[in-house]
């Protein structure tokens, strides 16, 4: 953690960067490939240091998207080639990142908050489109 990094990708354990070691992190960017590699205290310390953090539920969402692809294909009885699968996955991941980046820039908030804002907006839009069922 004490090495100077341009990009740091914690990809194994939860809570490895915490309020006891976050001040030693010398990365400019962190992409959370693991689930919850930063504690809330570490997140605050790194935010103060100006580290750009791509949150776990944005950075590692490919697995969930892939599971949806498998479910949809099995349900519909069709199958994509590996090229089509990867193309669709990359497109969705890029679109999600761009949307979160846009929220971050537009609202002047950190990426984690922007990701939550985008997720809440998506759920609200889906509920509005579906209508109210009683």
N, C-alpha and C positions, 0 to 999 in steps of 0.2 A: 504493500500500500504506500510505502514511503518513496517509491520510485517516481520519477517524473513521467507521466503518461499524457499523451494527447487524448486518447480514448481509452476508457476503462470499461470492461464488460464483465461484471460479476455474474456468473452463470451457474452457480452450484447451490449454495446454501442461503437460507433466510437469515437476515440480521447480521451478516458478516461485517457490514459497515455500520457502526453505532456511534453514540455520542462520545465514546472513549477514544476512538481512532479516526473519526471523520476529519478532524483538523489536520491529520497527517496525509490525507489523500491529496495528491498533486495533479490530478487529472483535470483537463479542461471540459471534457464531456464524459458522462456516464450513461450507458445504455443497460438498463436492468433486464438481463436475459433470464435471471433466476426470479422466482416468486419472492418478493419482499426482501431483497438483499440489503436494503437500507432501512434502518429504524427511523421513526419520525424525528427523533433527535438528530440523527445524522443528516437527514433530509434538510432540516432547518440550518444546520451548520454549513452544509455544502451550498445551499441557496445563498447564504450570506457571503460565501466565498465567490459567488458568481459562476458556479459550475452548472452547466446545462445538463439536466437529468431527463432522459427519456424513460417514463415510468414503465414498470413491468407489465401492466395490463395493456399497454400499447405495444411495447417492444416484443413481447413473447406471445402475442395473440394468434400467431400463425397456427399453433396447435389446435386451438378452439375452432378457428376458421376451417382448418383441414378436416376436423371432425364433422363440422356442418356439411362440408362438401361430400364426405363419405355418406352421411345420412341421406342427403338429398339425392345422390346418385342411386343408392340402394332403394330408396322409396320410389323413385321414378323409373328404375330399371334401365338406366343408361350409365355409361362410364366414359370419362374423359381420358385422353392420352396424358402421359406424364407432362408433356409440354404444355397442353392446355390447362391442366391442373396448376402447374407452377405459374403460368401466365396469369391466371385468375387470382391466385394467392398473392402474387407480387403486386398486381394492380390494386387489390383491396388494401394491402398493407401500406402501399404508397399513398393511396387516397386518405386512409385514416390518419397517417402521419401528417399529411398536408393540411387536413382539417384541423387537427390539434395544434399544429404550428400556427395556422391562421388565427385560431382563438387566442393563442398565447400572445401573438403580436397585436391583434386587434384590441384585446381586453387588458393587455399589459400584465399578464399573470404568468406564473411558472408553468412548465409543461404538465406537471402532475394535475394542477388545478384545471388547466385547459382540457386535459384528457377527461376529467370528471365532467366538466361542462359539456363537452361534446357527447359523452355517453348519456347524460341526463337529457340533452336535447333530442338525441336519437330515440330514446324511450318515450319522451313526450310526443314527438312527431308520430311515432307508431300508434300510440294510444289515441291521438287525435284522429288519425286516418281510419282506425278501426271503429271508432265511435264508442258510445257508452252502452254496455249491455247490462240490463238488470234482470 
